[in-house]
Amino acid sequence: KSTIMALKDITGNFAASGSNQEYKFQPAASTFGLQLVFDTHPSKVVLYQSLDGESWVAFAVDYGVGSVWQKNIEGVIGEQHIKIQCNVKPVKALILE
């Protein structure tokens, strides 16, 4: 069975949260890809997961990110919440799901 994935631009979806930029979402699939582009680096990217969208646990932390960060995520449970947190707003953010 082949699943067709769609590339979405989520650049405008990041919002300030304290000194960070965040984007929260519920992935459409258990596997998805993320790509962030920064004009300020080194940058920090942290991915969090949550069952209720309120209590968050970090599952991926990358420090010293250059101008482009990309990660494929697998094994997300349906309806699970994901939060992307960066110390600077990406100039481009894409999700493939």
C-alpha positions, 0 to 999 in steps of 0.5 A: 500500500502506497501512501501519498504524502504532501509537503506543507509550508508551516513557516507562518505558523510559528508563534513566540513563547517566551524567548522561543518560537513554537509550532504545535500540531497533530501529525496526519501520519505516524511518519513525517519529515520536518525541514527548518531553514534559519538565517541565524545560526547556530540555532537550537531545535527541540521536538516535544510530544504529548498525549493531551497537548498540555504536558510535554516531553522532549524526544529530540534535542539538537544544539548547534544547528546550521542554516538547515535542519531536517529530521524524519520522525517515525512511530508517532501515535495517532492523535498525539501532539507534537511541538517544534521549539526553536530559539529563533524563528525559521525563515522557512519551515516545511512538513512532509506528511 
